[in-house]
């Protein structure tokens, strides 16, 4: 009966969001309302039943139909979206700036990752983080042992080997999205397909024209699927935030509060740096934040850069006015390259924490080496929950530091991963804005347009 009552309340909250939609409230307001309702409802459930209650667990199994179902819908269209977006962008404009566009985007992603690593290292130093001060419970010890076993498999691959894995040896397996490099592999195959199409167009224009028309039709269908799924965003955020707050272990969070504060301090600093970059390239920060808010909120609640990709691409193209050839590359590459939060801040902070615990001296050489390794290792990190763990494995192994101590932070992983994912997505969008400005591929009229006009 209690579970039934909880589910009934969730249904009423969803009906409330539907009412807001019928009353033509803006998408941003509905997303913010869903976020607040989810936080309040999750807090109420935890206050009444406790975070480990069976009633909360069973209630969340029903809520997952909405929350997890929405994320799965997004993930379902990610790989097709990446493929058709990249192919269509290249074959339709016959861009000779493809290499330049990709180069600028990757350069921005890598540079911001290096900055993020430096900020993360600085935050760990300012807050005097040290792995020796963390007490390990049973769960944390099990996580540490699991990481050690993962690292044995991971360490067998050299950095060079991990880079070459970007090229898929089986494109059909890459399309399943089962590996961390799958998205990047699809990007490579899509670019290869498009370049081959342009080559055929010069010699056999009729055959190429048939393929181009077919790809354009598929692109339109996939984009329609994206728009259908995006309408469900407020409902997904409501369910996801309810689950997060109702199951959070605040006692464990309290014990590691210093690390949480240090992490979010670094995230905020890098976010401010992002805003400075946006302003330096002539964009309005207030306009950007108003338009990007729903996308960043979903990234925060879902903890999935890959799952946020459809929203990311729609934002860049439709609301920020970035040309499709640039936005498609920025969004797709940002899922697996240069994730500022997961592959930048987090590994650097762990390295700074662990080094003193094992007697490694932290000096200028150590920090420079850490930033370089972190930047290079950011290639191919999966944009899904757990991607930060693999980034940490790569960096810590390359620095000669034990990886098991990272398991001590397992209790607060979901909380800090929300902020990291938001920063990852924001970094991807920033790379699109920078490349768009450099290549003169941004419609400023679209960027300046009021958000109310877009919603209507």
C-alpha positions as semicolon CSV with decimal commas, in nm:
position;residue;x (nm);y (nm);z (nm)
1;X;0,000;0,000;0,000
2;X;0,286;0,240;0,080
3;X;0,456;0,166;-0,252
4;X;0,126;0,214;-0,431
5;X;0,080;0,551;-0,258
6;X;0,432;0,661;-0,358
7;X;0,373;0,564;-0,720
8;X;0,037;0,742;-0,717
9;X;0,206;1,063;-0,598
10;X;0,463;1,031;-0,880
11;X;0,178;0,994;-1,130
12;X;0,015;1,309;-0,992
13;X;0,345;1,498;-1,026
14;X;0,375;1,382;-1,387
15;X;0,018;1,497;-1,453
16;X;0,118;1,834;-1,307
17;X;0,401;1,861;-1,562
18;X;0,160;1,766;-1,841
19;X;-0,072;2,044;-1,722
20;X;0,215;2,294;-1,740
21;X;0,285;2,178;-2,093
22;X;-0,078;2,222;-2,197
23;X;-0,075;2,571;-2,046
24;X;0,223;2,646;-2,273
25;X;0,477;2,710;-1,998
26;X;0,827;2,726;-2,145
27;X;1,045;2,418;-2,166
28;X;1,296;2,575;-1,925
29;X;1,030;2,638;-1,660
30;X;0,901;2,282;-1,689
31;X;1,253;2,141;-1,652
32;X;1,323;2,358;-1,347
33;X;0,986;2,262;-1,195
34;X;1,061;1,893;-1,250
35;X;1,402;1,934;-1,087
36;X;1,257;2,102;-0,777
37;X;0,968;1,855;-0,746
38;X;1,208;1,562;-0,777
39;X;1,439;1,700;-0,508
40;X;1,150;1,767;-0,268
41;X;0,978;1,433;-0,328
42;X;1,305;1,241;-0,295
43;X;1,384;1,420;0,032
44;X;1,037;1,342;0,168
45;X;1,071;0,972;0,079
46;X;1,409;0,950;0,251
47;X;1,284;1,137;0,558
48;X;0,989;0,901;0,596
49;X;1,144;0,565;0,505
50;X;1,525;0,605;0,501
51;X;1,766;0,570;0,208
52;X;1,800;0,189;0,232
53;X;1,429;0,116;0,286
54;X;1,274;-0,164;0,084
55;X;0,973;0,059;0,023
56;X;1,195;0,327;-0,133
57;X;1,373;0,063;-0,339
58;X;1,047;-0,085;-0,473
59;X;0,905;0,261;-0,537
60;X;1,213;0,353;-0,739
61;X;1,172;0,039;-0,946
62;X;0,842;0,186;-1,064
63;X;0,990;0,535;-1,105
64;X;1,260;0,378;-1,325
65;X;0,997;0,316;-1,592
66;X;1,005;0,691;-1,646
67;X;1,363;0,783;-1,548
68;X;1,563;0,488;-1,675
69;X;1,323;0,446;-1,964
70;X;1,392;0,801;-2,077
71;X;1,770;0,754;-2,057
72;X;1,744;0,432;-2,256
73;X;1,542;0,611;-2,525
74;X;1,818;0,870;-2,552
75;X;2,091;0,607;-2,563
76;X;1,890;0,420;-2,827
77;X;1,922;0,710;-3,071
78;X;2,275;0,824;-2,982
79;X;2,468;0,599;-3,223
80;X;2,230;0,652;-3,521
81;X;2,232;1,025;-3,444
82;X;2,612;1,044;-3,440
83;X;2,643;0,851;-3,766
84;X;2,382;1,036;-3,972
85;X;2,480;1,376;-3,830
86;X;2,847;1,341;-3,923
87;X;2,778;1,189;-4,266
88;X;2,509;1,444;-4,358
89;X;2,715;1,740;-4,242
90;X;3,011;1,642;-4,459
91;X;2,836;1,523;-4,776
92;X;2,598;1,819;-4,794
93;X;2,851;2,096;-4,765
94;X;3,148;1,919;-4,925
95;X;3,349;2,088;-4,654
96;X;3,714;2,143;-4,719
97;X;3,737;2,266;-4,361
98;X;3,659;1,926;-4,210
99;X;4,011;1,875;-4,084
100;X;4,031;2,232;-3,960
101;X;3,694;2,205;-3,784
102;X;3,787;1,880;-3,611
103;X;4,130;2,019;-3,524
104;X;3,986;2,330;-3,357
105;X;3,728;2,129;-3,161
106;X;3,983;1,873;-3,040
107;X;4,228;2,151;-2,952
108;X;3,965;2,328;-2,739
109;X;3,862;2,003;-2,569
110;X;4,223;1,911;-2,494
111;X;4,318;2,259;-2,375
112;X;4,021;2,285;-2,140
113;X;4,097;1,935;-2,010
114;X;4,454;2,042;-1,931
115;X;4,317;2,349;-1,753
116;X;4,070;2,129;-1,566
117;X;4,348;1,896;-1,454
118;X;4,545;2,194;-1,324
119;X;4,240;2,327;-1,140
120;X;4,169;1,982;-0,994
121;X;4,528;1,947;-0,873
122;X;4,512;2,296;-0,724
123;X;4,184;2,224;-0,547
124;X;4,325;1,907;-0,393
125;X;4,624;2,106;-0,270
126;X;4,416;2,394;-0,129
127;X;4,185;2,159;0,060
128;X;4,482;1,944;0,171
129;X;4,325;1,620;0,048
130;X;4,508;1,305;0,148
131;X;4,396;0,946;0,096
132;X;4,545;0,852;0,434
133;X;4,269;1,043;0,608
134;X;3,990;0,840;0,448
135;X;3,860;0,546;0,648
136;X;3,757;0,250;0,436
137;X;3,438;0,059;0,507
138;X;3,343;-0,283;0,373
139;X;3,183;-0,143;0,056
140;X;3,480;0,083;-0,013
141;X;3,728;-0,203;0,036
142;X;3,532;-0,420;-0,206
143;X;3,534;-0,135;-0,458
144;X;3,911;-0,096;-0,412
145;X;3,968;-0,466;-0,480
146;X;3,743;-0,445;-0,786
147;X;3,941;-0,149;-0,921
148;X;4,268;-0,333;-0,868
149;X;4,140;-0,628;-1,073
150;X;4,010;-0,393;-1,344
151;X;4,345;-0,223;-1,358
152;X;4,527;-0,550;-1,431
153;X;4,329;-0,580;-1,754
154;X;4,345;-0,208;-1,828
155;X;4,718;-0,173;-1,768
156;X;4,791;-0,441;-2,028
157;X;4,693;-0,185;-2,294
158;X;4,947;0,086;-2,368
159;X;4,840;0,446;-2,428
160;X;4,930;0,396;-2,794
161;X;4,713;0,085;-2,804
162;X;4,421;0,270;-2,651
163;X;4,454;0,544;-2,914
164;X;4,453;0,298;-3,203
165;X;4,135;0,140;-3,062
166;X;3,956;0,456;-3,174
167;X;3,957;0,295;-3,520
168;X;3,696;0,015;-3,503
169;X;3,809;-0,323;-3,630
170;X;3,444;-0,427;-3,648
171;X;3,212;-0,138;-3,729
172;X;2,901;-0,343;-3,653
173;X;3,028;-0,405;-3,300
174;X;3,104;-0,033;-3,266
175;X;2,742;0,038;-3,357
176;X;2,631;-0,168;-3,058
177;X;2,787;0,096;-2,831
178;X;2,926;-0,171;-2,598
179;X;3,279;-0,034;-2,567
180;X;3,407;0,293;-2,427
181;X;3,545;0,392;-2,769
182;X;3,229;0,296;-2,958
183;X;3,102;0,651;-3,012
184;X;3,439;0,775;-3,130
185;X;3,468;0,469;-3,354
186;X;3,134;0,554;-3,514
187;X;3,256;0,911;-3,569
188;X;3,563;0,778;-3,751
189;X;3,356;0,541;-3,966
190;X;3,099;0,813;-4,043
191;X;3,371;1,057;-4,154
192;X;3,533;0,782;-4,363
193;X;3,196;0,702;-4,525
194;X;3,127;1,068;-4,605
195;X;3,473;1,128;-4,753
196;X;3,432;0,816;-4,969
197;X;3,093;0,945;-5,086
198;X;3,246;1,275;-5,195
199;X;3,510;1,079;-5,387
200;X;3,243;0,875;-5,565
201;X;3,048;1,193;-5,643
202;X;3,332;1,317;-5,864
203;X;3,342;1,000;-6,076
204;X;2,988;0,860;-6,047
205;X;2,761;1,151;-5,952
206;X;2,434;0,960;-6,002
207;X;2,526;0,680;-5,762
208;X;2,652;0,929;-5,504
209;X;2,339;1,143;-5,538
210;X;2,121;0,841;-5,456
211;X;2,319;0,775;-5,138
212;X;2,311;1,144;-5,041
213;X;1,932;1,161;-5,078
214;X;1,895;0,841;-4,875
215;X;2,120;0,975;-4,595
216;X;1,931;1,305;-4,589
217;X;1,602;1,117;-4,552
218;X;1,743;0,903;-4,271
219;X;1,882;1,218;-4,107
220;X;1,538;1,383;-4,108
221;X;1,377;1,072;-3,960
222;X;1,638;1,042;-3,684
223;X;1,604;1,412;-3,598
224;X;1,228;1,365;-3,573
225;X;1,291;1,079;-3,330
226;X;1,514;1,310;-3,128
227;X;1,245;1,578;-3,106
228;X;0,990;1,319;-2,990
229;X;1,220;1,193;-2,714
230;X;1,320;1,542;-2,600
231;X;0,959;1,623;-2,517
232;X;0,988;1,372;-2,232
233;X;1,282;1,550;-2,068
234;X;1,094;1,705;-1,770
235;X;0,942;1,367;-1,679
236;X;1,281;1,196;-1,694
237;X;1,441;1,461;-1,472
238;X;1,157;1,431;-1,217
239;X;1,204;1,055;-1,180
240;X;1,587;1,067;-1,183
241;X;1,614;1,338;-0,917
242;X;1,358;1,162;-0,698
243;X;1,563;0,843;-0,710
244;X;1,890;1,025;-0,644
245;X;1,776;1,208;-0,333
246;X;1,568;0,924;-0,191
247;X;1,864;0,682;-0,203
248;X;2,156;0,910;-0,114
249;X;2,358;0,808;0,191
250;X;2,411;1,143;0,360
251;X;2,610;0,991;0,647
252;X;2,871;0,864;0,400
253;X;2,864;1,194;0,216
254;X;2,923;1,378;0,544
255;X;3,237;1,174;0,617
256;X;3,382;1,270;0,278
257;X;3,238;1,621;0,274
258;X;3,578;1,784;0,221
259;X;3,631;1,592;-0,103
260;X;3,280;1,683;-0,220
261;X;3,341;2,052;-0,151
262;X;3,684;2,040;-0,316
263;X;3,537;1,867;-0,624
264;X;3,255;2,114;-0,669
265;X;3,489;2,406;-0,606
266;X;3,705;2,285;-0,895
267;X;3,398;2,224;-1,113
268;X;3,269;2,577;-1,047
269;X;3,610;2,731;-1,124
270;X;3,634;2,547;-1,459
271;X;3,273;2,640;-1,538
272;X;3,363;3,006;-1,481
273;X;3,661;2,960;-1,714
274;X;3,418;2,822;-1,974
275;X;3,207;3,135;-1,937
276;X;3,514;3,355;-1,980
277;X;3,600;3,170;-2,302
278;X;3,245;3,216;-2,428
279;X;3,260;3,589;-2,356
280;X;3,603;3,627;-2,517
281;X;3,460;3,487;-2,840
282;X;3,181;3,745;-2,843
283;X;2,886;3,554;-2,698
284;X;2,643;3,671;-2,430
285;X;2,685;3,462;-2,114
286;X;2,330;3,532;-1,994
287;X;2,180;3,425;-2,329
288;X;2,391;3,112;-2,328
289;X;2,295;3,011;-1,974
290;X;1,924;3,061;-2,038
291;X;1,935;2,839;-2,345
292;X;2,174;2,577;-2,211
293;X;2,004;2,542;-1,871
294;X;1,766;2,250;-1,957
295;X;2,048;2,055;-2,121
296;X;2,285;2,108;-1,828
297;X;2,013;2,012;-1,580
298;X;1,954;1,686;-1,764
299;X;2,328;1,615;-1,774
300;X;2,335;1,676;-1,397
301;X;2,046;1,440;-1,325
302;X;2,132;1,164;-1,574
303;X;2,512;1,148;-1,519
304;X;2,551;1,055;-1,887
305;X;2,729;1,270;-2,146
306;X;2,630;1,021;-2,416
307;X;2,266;1,026;-2,306
308;X;2,271;1,407;-2,318
309;X;2,409;1,410;-2,676
310;X;2,071;1,448;-2,852
311;X;1,986;1,749;-2,634
312;X;2,339;1,884;-2,682
313;X;2,318;1,874;-3,064
314;X;1,967;2,022;-3,067
315;X;2,082;2,308;-2,843
316;X;2,390;2,390;-3,050
317;X;2,214;2,382;-3,384
318;X;1,863;2,515;-3,311
319;X;1,917;2,757;-3,021
320;X;2,280;2,867;-3,038
321;X;2,288;2,892;-3,417
322;X;2,599;2,678;-3,470
323;X;2,625;2,526;-3,818
324;X;2,541;2,156;-3,831
325;X;2,885;2,053;-3,958
326;X;3,044;2,212;-3,650
327;X;2,784;2,123;-3,386
328;X;2,768;1,758;-3,494
329;X;3,145;1,720;-3,460
330;X;3,162;1,913;-3,133
331;X;2,885;1,711;-2,971
332;X;3,004;1,374;-3,099
333;X;3,373;1,427;-3,022
334;X;3,290;1,576;-2,682
335;X;3,134;1,248;-2,574
336;X;3,466;1,063;-2,590
337;X;3,742;1,326;-2,595
338;X;3,847;1,587;-2,342
339;X;3,577;1,548;-2,080
340;X;3,671;1,829;-1,843
341;X;3,506;1,683;-1,534
342;X;3,548;1,306;-1,561
343;X;3,878;1,295;-1,751
344;X;4,026;1,623;-1,626
345;X;3,941;1,725;-1,271
346;X;3,872;1,384;-1,116
347;X;4,189;1,190;-1,212
348;X;4,408;1,488;-1,121
349;X;4,247;1,521;-0,777
350;X;4,287;1,148;-0,709
351;X;4,653;1,157;-0,808
352;X;4,716;1,454;-0,576
353;X;4,538;1,270;-0,294
354;X;4,707;0,934;-0,339
355;X;5,064;1,051;-0,401
356;X;5,133;1,167;-0,040
357;X;4,974;0,851;0,098
358;X;5,233;0,635;-0,082
359;X;5,531;0,864;-0,021
360;X;5,549;1,031;-0,363
361;X;5,670;1,389;-0,352
362;X;5,444;1,649;-0,514
363;X;5,650;1,910;-0,696
364;X;5,635;2,111;-1,017
365;X;5,760;1,819;-1,227
366;X;5,494;1,588;-1,081
367;X;5,214;1,837;-1,155
368;X;5,329;1,910;-1,512
369;X;5,357;1,537;-1,582
370;X;5,012;1,484;-1,428
371;X;4,851;1,751;-1,649
372;X;5,011;1,616;-1,967
373;X;4,916;1,255;-1,893
374;X;4,562;1,357;-1,797
375;X;4,520;1,552;-2,121
376;X;4,646;1,268;-2,341
377;X;4,451;1,004;-2,150
378;X;4,123;1,190;-2,207
379;X;4,097;1,034;-2,554
380;X;3,832;0,765;-2,573
381;X;3,685;0,796;-2,222
382;X;3,324;0,676;-2,237
383;X;3,063;0,944;-2,178
384;X;2,854;0,730;-1,944
385;X;2,838;0,669;-1,571
386;X;3,168;0,509;-1,469
387;X;3,374;0,680;-1,738
388;X;3,560;0,877;-1,471
389;X;3,675;0,551;-1,313
390;X;3,846;0,442;-1,634
391;X;4,000;0,786;-1,672
392;X;4,136;0,752;-1,318
393;X;4,271;0,404;-1,393
394;X;4,461;0,537;-1,695
395;X;4,610;0,839;-1,520
396;X;4,698;0,668;-1,191
397;X;4,859;0,374;-1,372
398;X;5,063;0,606;-1,595
399;X;5,175;0,802;-1,287
400;X;5,279;0,480;-1,111
401;X;5,022;0,524;-0,833
402;X;4,798;0,255;-0,679
403;X;4,443;0,260;-0,813
404;X;4,275;0,075;-0,526
405;X;4,250;0,384;-0,307
406;X;4,006;0,535;-0,558
407;X;3,751;0,284;-0,432
408;X;3,740;0,468;-0,100
409;X;3,529;0,737;-0,267
410;X;3,259;0,498;-0,385
411;X;3,001;0,637;-0,140
412;X;3,006;0,985;-0,292
413;X;3,067;0,885;-0,654
414;X;2,708;0,954;-0,774
415;X;2,699;1,298;-0,610
416;X;3,022;1,431;-0,762
417;X;2,956;1,254;-1,093
418;X;2,651;1,475;-1,146
419;X;2,864;1,790;-1,141
420;X;3,139;1,630;-1,349
421;X;2,896;1,525;-1,623
422;X;2,746;1,874;-1,637
423;X;3,096;2,015;-1,688
424;X;3,171;1,754;-1,958
425;X;2,865;1,857;-2,159
426;X;2,933;2,228;-2,109
427;X;3,289;2,180;-2,236
428;X;3,156;2,010;-2,548
429;X;2,921;2,301;-2,618
430;X;3,201;2,554;-2,560
431;X;3,416;2,375;-2,819
432;X;3,131;2,409;-3,070
433;X;3,090;2,780;-2,994
434;X;3,464;2,847;-3,030
435;X;3,496;2,650;-3,355
436;X;3,181;2,812;-3,490
437;X;3,317;3,159;-3,426
438;X;3,663;3,085;-3,570
439;X;3,510;2,933;-3,885
440;X;3,236;3,198;-3,910
441;X;2,978;2,920;-3,882
442;X;2,743;3,073;-3,623
443;X;2,414;3,249;-3,695
444;X;2,425;3,531;-3,441
445;X;2,060;3,614;-3,499
446;X;1,962;3,267;-3,380
447;X;2,193;3,294;-3,078
448;X;2,048;3,634;-2,980
449;X;1,687;3,525;-3,027
450;X;1,486;3,520;-2,705
451;X;1,414;3,178;-2,560
452;X;1,041;3,259;-2,545
453;X;1,035;3,295;-2,924
454;X;1,203;2,955;-2,964
455;X;0,956;2,780;-2,734
456;X;0,664;2,924;-2,926
